[in-house]
Amino acid sequence: MHCLSTRGGDSAPITLALQRGLALDGGLYLPERVPHFQISDFEGASELPAVATRLLQPFFEDTPLSDQVGAICSEALNFPTPLCALPEPGSYLLELFHGPTAAFKDIGARFLAECLSRLRDPMAADVTVLAATSGDTGSAVAAAFHGRPGFRAAILFPDGRVSPRQAHLLSCFGDNIASYAVQGNFDACQAMVKAAFANAELQAHCPLTSANSISLGRLLPQSAYYAHSALTHWRTHGTALNFVIPTGNLGNGLAALYARMMGLPVGEIVLATNANRVLPDFLDSGRYEPRASLATLANAMDVGAPSNLERLRALFPEHSALRAEVSARSVDDTRIRARIQSFKREQGRVICPHTAVAAEVLADLRRAGDLRDWCIVATAHPAKFESVVEPLIGETIAVPPGMRHWLDRPAQAIALAADSAVLGDSLLRGD
Ligand SMILES: *Cc1c(COP(=O)(O)O)cnc(C)c1O
Protein backbone atom coordinates (compact mmCIF):
# COMPACT_ATOMS: atom_id res chain seq x y z
CA MET A 1 0.00 0.00 0.00
CA HIS A 2 1.06 3.58 -0.60
CA CYS A 3 1.23 6.17 2.16
CA LEU A 4 0.60 9.88 1.74
CA SER A 5 2.05 12.71 3.77
CA THR A 6 -0.37 14.72 5.91
CA ARG A 7 1.08 17.79 4.17
CA GLY A 8 0.35 16.49 0.69
CA GLY A 9 3.90 16.80 -0.64
CA ASP A 10 5.15 13.22 -0.51
CA SER A 11 3.97 9.67 -1.02
CA ALA A 12 5.82 6.38 -0.63
CA PRO A 13 5.21 2.64 -0.50
CA ILE A 14 4.58 1.63 3.11
CA THR A 15 7.94 -0.12 3.46
CA LEU A 16 9.77 3.06 2.48
CA ALA A 17 7.50 5.07 4.79
CA LEU A 18 8.54 2.75 7.64
CA GLN A 19 12.22 3.24 6.82
CA ARG A 20 11.94 7.00 6.55
CA GLY A 21 9.82 7.65 9.62
CA LEU A 22 8.99 11.27 8.80
CA ALA A 23 7.70 12.13 5.30
CA LEU A 24 10.07 14.11 3.07
CA ASP A 25 7.89 17.24 3.27
CA GLY A 26 8.04 17.17 7.07
CA GLY A 27 4.55 15.67 7.41
CA LEU A 28 3.47 12.31 8.78
CA TYR A 29 2.63 9.34 6.60
CA LEU A 30 -0.90 8.00 6.50
CA PRO A 31 -1.98 4.88 4.59
CA GLU A 32 -3.71 5.99 1.39
CA ARG A 33 -6.80 3.99 2.29
CA VAL A 34 -8.25 2.18 5.28
CA PRO A 35 -8.89 -1.53 4.68
CA HIS A 36 -12.35 -2.62 5.78
CA PHE A 37 -13.10 -5.87 7.57
CA GLN A 38 -16.13 -7.87 8.64
CA ILE A 39 -16.01 -9.52 12.04
CA SER A 40 -16.25 -12.87 10.22
CA ASP A 41 -12.90 -12.13 8.54
CA PHE A 42 -11.29 -12.94 11.89
CA GLU A 43 -12.93 -16.34 12.33
CA GLY A 44 -10.45 -18.79 13.81
CA ALA A 45 -8.06 -15.99 14.85
CA SER A 46 -8.13 -15.98 18.63
CA GLU A 47 -4.62 -14.93 19.66
CA LEU A 48 -3.15 -11.47 19.18
CA PRO A 49 -0.55 -12.44 16.51
CA ALA A 50 -3.23 -14.14 14.39
CA VAL A 51 -5.58 -11.13 14.62
CA ALA A 52 -2.68 -8.76 13.91
CA THR A 53 -1.64 -10.74 10.84
CA ARG A 54 -5.08 -10.54 9.22
CA LEU A 55 -5.51 -6.90 10.18
CA LEU A 56 -2.13 -5.73 8.88
CA GLN A 57 -1.78 -7.95 5.79
CA PRO A 58 -3.59 -5.51 3.42
CA PHE A 59 -1.15 -2.72 4.29
CA PHE A 60 1.78 -4.85 3.13
CA GLU A 61 0.33 -6.21 -0.14
CA ASP A 62 2.75 -5.81 -3.05
CA THR A 63 5.71 -5.03 -0.79
CA PRO A 64 8.81 -7.11 -0.01
CA LEU A 65 7.20 -7.92 3.36
CA SER A 66 3.89 -9.25 2.01
CA ASP A 67 4.68 -12.89 2.80
CA GLN A 68 6.35 -12.08 6.13
CA VAL A 69 3.53 -10.34 8.00
CA GLY A 70 2.64 -13.50 9.94
CA ALA A 71 6.25 -14.07 10.98
CA ILE A 72 6.70 -10.40 11.94
CA CYS A 73 3.57 -10.47 14.10
CA SER A 74 4.53 -13.67 15.89
CA GLU A 75 8.09 -12.43 16.55
CA ALA A 76 7.04 -8.94 17.65
CA LEU A 77 3.83 -9.67 19.55
CA ASN A 78 5.19 -12.53 21.61
CA PHE A 79 3.82 -11.58 25.02
CA PRO A 80 0.24 -11.60 26.38
CA THR A 81 -2.09 -8.56 26.29
CA PRO A 82 -4.90 -9.83 28.54
CA LEU A 83 -8.31 -8.18 28.77
CA CYS A 84 -9.11 -8.53 32.47
CA ALA A 85 -12.60 -8.16 33.95
CA LEU A 86 -12.67 -5.85 36.99
CA PRO A 87 -14.97 -6.30 40.01
CA GLU A 88 -16.99 -3.27 38.88
CA PRO A 89 -19.59 -4.64 36.41
CA GLY A 90 -18.87 -3.90 32.76
CA SER A 91 -15.35 -2.61 33.46
CA TYR A 92 -12.20 -4.10 32.01
CA LEU A 93 -8.48 -3.51 32.09
CA LEU A 94 -6.43 -4.15 28.96
CA GLU A 95 -2.94 -4.96 30.25
CA LEU A 96 -0.39 -3.91 27.66
CA PHE A 97 2.64 -3.98 29.95
CA HIS A 98 3.87 -7.57 29.79
CA GLY A 99 6.65 -6.85 27.27
CA PRO A 100 10.40 -6.49 27.96
CA THR A 101 10.25 -2.88 29.22
CA ALA A 102 6.85 -3.11 30.90
CA ALA A 103 4.98 -0.51 28.80
CA PHE A 104 2.68 -0.77 25.77
CA LYS A 105 5.37 0.85 23.65
CA ASP A 106 7.13 -2.52 23.44
CA ILE A 107 4.48 -3.59 20.94
CA GLY A 108 5.05 -0.84 18.41
CA ALA A 109 8.81 -0.78 18.91
CA ARG A 110 9.21 -4.52 18.44
CA PHE A 111 7.03 -4.53 15.32
CA LEU A 112 8.94 -1.64 13.78
CA ALA A 113 12.31 -3.25 14.59
CA GLU A 114 11.20 -6.55 13.03
CA CYS A 115 10.07 -4.75 9.85
CA LEU A 116 13.21 -2.63 9.54
CA SER A 117 15.50 -5.62 10.14
CA ARG A 118 13.81 -7.54 7.35
CA LEU A 119 13.97 -4.55 4.99
CA ARG A 120 17.63 -3.83 5.63
CA ASP A 121 20.06 -3.95 2.74
CA PRO A 122 23.02 -5.92 4.16
CA MET A 123 25.43 -3.86 2.00
CA ALA A 124 24.18 -0.48 3.28
CA ALA A 125 25.71 1.59 6.07
CA ASP A 126 24.40 1.15 9.60
CA VAL A 127 21.22 3.09 10.31
CA THR A 128 20.76 5.10 13.49
CA VAL A 129 17.31 4.91 15.03
CA LEU A 130 16.77 8.29 16.65
CA ALA A 131 14.05 8.66 19.28
CA ALA A 132 13.02 11.30 21.78
CA THR A 133 11.25 9.91 24.79
CA SER A 134 9.13 11.32 27.59
CA GLY A 135 9.76 8.11 29.49
CA ASP A 136 8.85 4.78 27.92
CA THR A 137 9.46 5.02 24.17
CA GLY A 138 13.22 5.13 24.62
CA SER A 139 13.58 1.93 26.58
CA ALA A 140 11.13 0.07 24.33
CA VAL A 141 13.06 1.19 21.24
CA ALA A 142 16.40 0.40 22.88
CA ALA A 143 15.22 -3.09 23.85
CA ALA A 144 13.76 -3.71 20.39
CA PHE A 145 16.95 -2.71 18.53
CA HIS A 146 19.50 -3.94 21.07
CA GLY A 147 21.96 -6.28 19.36
CA ARG A 148 20.28 -6.04 15.93
CA PRO A 149 22.93 -6.09 13.16
CA GLY A 150 22.94 -2.96 11.00
CA PHE A 151 21.31 -0.70 13.59
CA ARG A 152 22.37 1.75 16.25
CA ALA A 153 19.87 3.54 18.44
CA ALA A 154 20.20 7.01 19.95
CA ILE A 155 17.70 7.78 22.70
CA LEU A 156 17.08 11.31 24.02
CA PHE A 157 15.32 11.75 27.34
CA PRO A 158 14.68 14.80 29.55
CA ASP A 159 17.15 14.56 32.44
CA GLY A 160 15.43 14.45 35.83
CA ARG A 161 11.94 14.18 34.35
CA VAL A 162 11.64 10.42 34.18
CA SER A 163 11.27 8.02 37.10
CA PRO A 164 14.48 6.46 38.50
CA ARG A 165 13.60 3.06 37.08
CA GLN A 166 12.66 4.59 33.74
CA ALA A 167 16.03 6.38 33.68
CA HIS A 168 17.76 3.09 34.42
CA LEU A 169 15.86 1.23 31.72
CA LEU A 170 16.74 4.00 29.28
CA SER A 171 20.44 3.81 29.98
CA CYS A 172 21.30 0.17 30.71
CA PHE A 173 21.53 -1.38 27.24
CA GLY A 174 24.96 -0.33 26.01
CA ASP A 175 26.39 -2.10 22.92
CA ASN A 176 24.66 -0.51 19.90
CA ILE A 177 22.46 1.78 22.03
CA ALA A 178 23.43 5.34 23.12
CA SER A 179 21.31 7.18 25.72
CA TYR A 180 21.40 10.95 26.05
CA ALA A 181 20.22 12.72 29.21
CA VAL A 182 19.16 16.08 27.75
CA GLN A 183 19.18 19.24 29.89
CA GLY A 184 15.65 20.23 28.89
CA ASN A 185 12.10 18.92 28.71
CA PHE A 186 10.55 16.40 26.33
CA ASP A 187 9.57 19.09 23.83
CA ALA A 188 13.25 20.10 23.64
CA CYS A 189 14.21 16.45 22.97
CA GLN A 190 11.57 16.21 20.26
CA ALA A 191 12.76 19.47 18.67
CA MET A 192 16.35 18.14 18.58
CA VAL A 193 15.19 14.98 16.84
CA LYS A 194 13.24 17.02 14.29
CA ALA A 195 16.29 19.23 13.64
CA ALA A 196 18.49 16.16 13.12
CA PHE A 197 16.07 14.78 10.54
CA ALA A 198 16.01 18.12 8.74
CA ASN A 199 19.82 18.19 8.60
CA ALA A 200 20.78 16.74 5.18
CA GLU A 201 24.51 17.02 5.85
CA LEU A 202 24.24 14.99 9.05
CA GLN A 203 22.09 12.38 7.30
CA ALA A 204 24.66 12.02 4.50
CA HIS A 205 27.16 10.70 7.05
CA CYS A 206 24.81 9.18 9.55
CA PRO A 207 21.60 7.79 8.03
CA LEU A 208 18.75 8.24 10.46
CA THR A 209 15.37 6.68 10.94
CA SER A 210 12.67 7.53 13.42
CA ALA A 211 11.08 5.33 16.04
CA ASN A 212 8.95 8.02 17.64
CA SER A 213 5.21 7.60 17.67
CA ILE A 214 5.25 9.45 14.35
CA SER A 215 6.40 6.17 12.80
CA LEU A 216 3.63 4.24 11.08
CA GLY A 217 5.49 1.09 12.07
CA ARG A 218 4.49 1.78 15.67
CA LEU A 219 0.99 3.01 14.99
CA LEU A 220 -0.29 0.09 12.90
CA PRO A 221 0.51 -2.80 15.27
CA GLN A 222 -1.12 -0.88 18.10
CA SER A 223 -4.43 -1.20 16.23
CA ALA A 224 -4.03 -4.95 16.61
CA TYR A 225 -4.59 -5.05 20.37
CA TYR A 226 -7.72 -2.95 20.00
CA ALA A 227 -8.94 -5.33 17.31
CA HIS A 228 -8.05 -8.33 19.45
CA SER A 229 -9.65 -7.11 22.68
CA ALA A 230 -12.76 -5.77 20.92
CA LEU A 231 -13.20 -9.10 19.09
CA THR A 232 -12.70 -11.04 22.31
CA HIS A 233 -15.38 -8.93 23.97
CA TRP A 234 -17.70 -9.18 20.98
CA ARG A 235 -17.46 -12.96 20.90
CA THR A 236 -18.64 -13.26 24.51
CA HIS A 237 -21.01 -10.30 24.82
CA GLY A 238 -22.09 -9.39 21.29
CA THR A 239 -21.50 -5.68 21.92
CA ALA A 240 -18.84 -3.16 21.05
CA LEU A 241 -16.24 -2.36 23.70
CA ASN A 242 -15.68 1.31 24.62
CA PHE A 243 -12.16 2.46 25.50
CA VAL A 244 -10.61 5.10 27.77
CA ILE A 245 -7.03 5.64 26.64
CA PRO A 246 -4.22 7.39 28.53
CA THR A 247 -2.97 9.86 25.93
CA GLY A 248 0.17 11.91 25.30
CA ASN A 249 1.36 12.02 21.69
CA LEU A 250 -1.90 10.38 20.62
CA GLY A 251 -0.39 7.31 18.95
CA ASN A 252 -2.34 4.89 21.09
CA GLY A 253 -5.61 6.78 20.68
CA LEU A 254 -5.16 7.03 16.94
CA ALA A 255 -4.54 3.28 16.76
CA ALA A 256 -7.92 2.71 18.43
CA LEU A 257 -9.59 5.01 15.90
CA TYR A 258 -7.95 3.05 13.09
CA ALA A 259 -9.23 -0.24 14.49
CA ARG A 260 -12.76 1.21 14.50
CA MET A 261 -12.38 2.66 10.98
CA MET A 262 -11.30 -0.81 9.83
CA GLY A 263 -14.66 -2.17 10.99
CA LEU A 264 -13.72 -3.71 14.33
CA PRO A 265 -16.31 -3.56 17.16
CA VAL A 266 -14.65 -0.66 18.95
CA GLY A 267 -17.28 1.65 20.47
CA GLU A 268 -16.68 5.06 21.95
CA ILE A 269 -13.12 6.32 22.34
CA VAL A 270 -12.26 8.74 25.14
CA LEU A 271 -8.76 10.17 25.37
CA ALA A 272 -7.60 10.71 28.94
CA THR A 273 -4.89 13.33 29.39
CA ASN A 274 -3.06 14.53 32.48
CA ALA A 275 -2.83 18.26 33.32
CA ASN A 276 -1.45 18.86 29.80
CA ARG A 277 -4.80 19.95 28.44
CA VAL A 278 -3.96 20.74 24.85
CA LEU A 279 -6.18 17.99 23.39
CA PRO A 280 -9.36 18.59 25.43
CA ASP A 281 -8.97 22.33 24.83
CA PHE A 282 -8.55 21.80 21.10
CA LEU A 283 -11.61 19.56 20.88
CA ASP A 284 -13.64 22.12 22.86
CA SER A 285 -12.62 25.23 20.98
CA GLY A 286 -11.46 24.02 17.58
CA ARG A 287 -8.28 26.04 18.04
CA TYR A 288 -5.02 24.13 18.33
CA GLU A 289 -2.72 25.86 20.77
CA PRO A 290 0.50 23.90 21.38
CA ARG A 291 2.23 24.91 24.59
CA ALA A 292 5.15 24.00 26.82
CA SER A 293 4.57 20.69 28.59
CA LEU A 294 3.87 20.56 32.33
CA ALA A 295 5.59 17.96 34.49
CA THR A 296 3.04 15.55 36.01
CA LEU A 297 2.99 12.17 37.78
CA ALA A 298 2.01 10.55 34.46
CA ASN A 299 5.23 11.72 32.84
CA ALA A 300 5.06 9.66 29.65
CA MET A 301 2.06 11.85 28.79
CA ASP A 302 3.73 15.20 29.50
CA VAL A 303 3.25 16.50 26.00
CA GLY A 304 2.39 20.06 25.01
CA ALA A 305 2.27 19.49 21.25
CA PRO A 306 0.95 15.97 20.53
CA SER A 307 2.72 14.82 17.40
CA ASN A 308 -0.06 12.60 16.06
CA LEU A 309 -2.61 15.41 16.15
CA GLU A 310 -1.45 16.24 12.64
CA ARG A 311 -2.65 12.81 11.54
CA LEU A 312 -5.95 13.16 13.37
CA ARG A 313 -6.63 16.51 11.73
CA ALA A 314 -5.70 15.17 8.29
CA LEU A 315 -8.12 12.27 8.77
CA PHE A 316 -10.95 14.52 10.00
CA PRO A 317 -10.45 18.03 8.64
CA GLU A 318 -13.95 19.13 9.71
CA HIS A 319 -13.91 19.94 13.41
CA SER A 320 -17.48 18.73 13.93
CA ALA A 321 -16.62 15.39 12.27
CA LEU A 322 -13.58 15.06 14.51
CA ARG A 323 -15.64 15.75 17.62
CA ALA A 324 -18.05 13.01 16.60
CA GLU A 325 -15.15 10.54 16.52
CA VAL A 326 -13.44 11.18 19.79
CA SER A 327 -13.57 13.15 23.02
CA ALA A 328 -10.93 14.04 25.60
CA ARG A 329 -10.81 14.75 29.32
CA SER A 330 -8.05 15.96 31.58
CA VAL A 331 -7.13 14.81 35.10
CA ASP A 332 -4.68 16.53 37.45
CA ASP A 333 -2.08 15.02 39.80
CA THR A 334 -4.32 15.20 42.87
CA ARG A 335 -6.89 13.04 41.16
CA ILE A 336 -4.20 10.65 39.86
CA ARG A 337 -2.96 10.07 43.41
CA ALA A 338 -6.47 9.55 44.77
CA ARG A 339 -7.38 7.16 41.96
CA ILE A 340 -4.29 4.98 42.46
CA GLN A 341 -5.44 4.54 46.07
CA SER A 342 -9.14 4.01 45.39
CA PHE A 343 -8.46 1.63 42.49
CA LYS A 344 -6.44 -0.59 44.80
CA ARG A 345 -9.20 -0.46 47.41
CA GLU A 346 -12.16 -0.92 45.07
CA GLN A 347 -10.81 -2.96 42.16
CA GLY A 348 -8.05 -4.81 44.00
CA ARG A 349 -5.34 -3.79 41.54
CA VAL A 350 -2.30 -1.56 41.59
CA ILE A 351 -2.10 0.70 38.53
CA CYS A 352 0.54 3.10 37.16
CA PRO A 353 -0.13 6.88 37.12
CA HIS A 354 -0.96 6.85 33.37
CA THR A 355 -3.49 4.09 33.77
CA ALA A 356 -4.90 6.00 36.76
CA VAL A 357 -5.67 8.96 34.48
CA ALA A 358 -7.89 6.70 32.38
CA ALA A 359 -9.40 5.04 35.45
CA GLU A 360 -10.31 8.46 36.83
CA VAL A 361 -12.00 9.44 33.57
CA LEU A 362 -14.02 6.21 33.64
CA ALA A 363 -15.02 6.95 37.25
CA ASP A 364 -16.41 10.29 36.00
CA LEU A 365 -18.42 8.49 33.32
CA ARG A 366 -19.76 6.01 35.85
CA ARG A 367 -20.75 8.82 38.21
CA ALA A 368 -22.69 10.37 35.33
CA GLY A 369 -24.63 7.10 35.01
CA ASP A 370 -22.83 5.42 32.10
CA LEU A 371 -23.45 1.66 32.47
CA ARG A 372 -21.93 0.49 29.19
CA ASP A 373 -18.92 -1.83 28.89
CA TRP A 374 -15.71 0.18 29.16
CA CYS A 375 -12.11 -0.84 28.95
CA ILE A 376 -9.34 1.09 30.69
CA VAL A 377 -6.11 0.75 28.72
CA ALA A 378 -3.28 -0.06 31.16
CA THR A 379 -0.21 1.38 29.45
CA ALA A 380 2.59 0.61 31.92
CA HIS A 381 3.38 -1.70 34.82
CA PRO A 382 3.15 0.12 38.18
CA ALA A 383 6.61 -1.19 39.19
CA LYS A 384 8.07 1.25 36.65
CA PHE A 385 6.69 4.13 38.73
CA GLU A 386 7.32 2.74 42.16
CA SER A 387 8.50 6.08 43.56
CA VAL A 388 5.00 7.50 42.92
CA VAL A 389 2.85 4.45 43.53
CA GLU A 390 4.43 2.68 46.50
CA PRO A 391 4.05 5.55 49.01
CA LEU A 392 0.41 5.91 47.97
CA ILE A 393 -0.54 2.29 48.49
CA GLY A 394 1.87 1.63 51.36
CA GLU A 395 3.39 -1.52 49.92
CA THR A 396 6.20 -2.67 47.68
CA ILE A 397 5.35 -3.62 44.10
CA ALA A 398 6.96 -6.81 42.80
CA VAL A 399 9.16 -6.15 39.77
CA PRO A 400 8.26 -8.36 36.78
CA PRO A 401 11.11 -10.70 35.75
CA GLY A 402 11.64 -9.14 32.29
CA MET A 403 12.21 -5.74 33.88
CA ARG A 404 14.40 -7.16 36.68
CA HIS A 405 16.82 -8.48 34.05
CA TRP A 406 17.48 -4.95 32.74
CA LEU A 407 17.47 -3.26 36.14
CA ASP A 408 20.30 -5.56 37.21
CA ARG A 409 22.57 -4.16 34.47
CA PRO A 410 24.68 -1.02 35.08
CA ALA A 411 23.32 2.19 33.51
CA GLN A 412 25.21 4.91 31.67
CA ALA A 413 23.76 7.98 29.93
CA ILE A 414 25.60 10.77 28.09
CA ALA A 415 24.69 14.24 29.44
CA LEU A 416 23.78 16.58 26.59
CA ALA A 417 22.82 20.27 26.32
CA ALA A 418 19.47 20.90 24.62
CA ASP A 419 21.26 21.91 21.43
CA SER A 420 20.79 20.12 18.10
CA ALA A 421 24.34 20.98 16.93
CA VAL A 422 25.83 19.16 19.93
CA LEU A 423 23.65 16.14 19.20
CA GLY A 424 24.77 16.16 15.56
CA ASP A 425 28.44 16.17 16.59
CA SER A 426 27.92 13.32 19.00
CA LEU A 427 26.09 11.24 16.38
CA LEU A 428 28.83 11.83 13.83
CA ARG A 429 31.49 10.78 16.34
CA GLY A 430 29.48 7.59 16.85
CA ASP A 431 29.25 7.99 20.65
C1 LIG B 1 3.68 6.81 25.85
C2 LIG B 1 2.79 6.51 26.96
C3 LIG B 1 1.48 7.00 26.99
C4 LIG B 1 0.95 7.92 25.92
O1 LIG B 1 0.80 7.25 24.70
P1 LIG B 1 0.66 8.10 23.33
O2 LIG B 1 0.61 7.06 22.27
O3 LIG B 1 1.86 8.97 23.24
O4 LIG B 1 -0.59 8.88 23.45
C5 LIG B 1 0.68 6.63 28.04
N1 LIG B 1 1.12 5.85 29.03
C6 LIG B 1 2.36 5.36 29.05
C7 LIG B 1 2.80 4.50 30.18
C8 LIG B 1 3.24 5.67 28.01
O5 LIG B 1 4.47 5.18 28.03
The ligand as a Gaussian input file, in Angstrom:
#p B3LYP/6-31G(d) Opt

LIG

0 1
 C        3.684000       6.815000      25.847000
 C        2.788000       6.511000      26.965000
 C        1.481000       7.003000      26.989000
 C        0.954000       7.915000      25.920000
 O        0.798000       7.248000      24.697000
 P        0.659000       8.100000      23.331000
 O        0.607000       7.061000      22.268000
 O        1.864000       8.966000      23.238000
 O       -0.586000       8.878000      23.453000
 C        0.675000       6.634000      28.041000
 N        1.122000       5.849000      29.029000
 C        2.363000       5.356000      29.046000
 C        2.799000       4.502000      30.178000
 C        3.237000       5.671000      28.009000
 O        4.475000       5.182000      28.027000

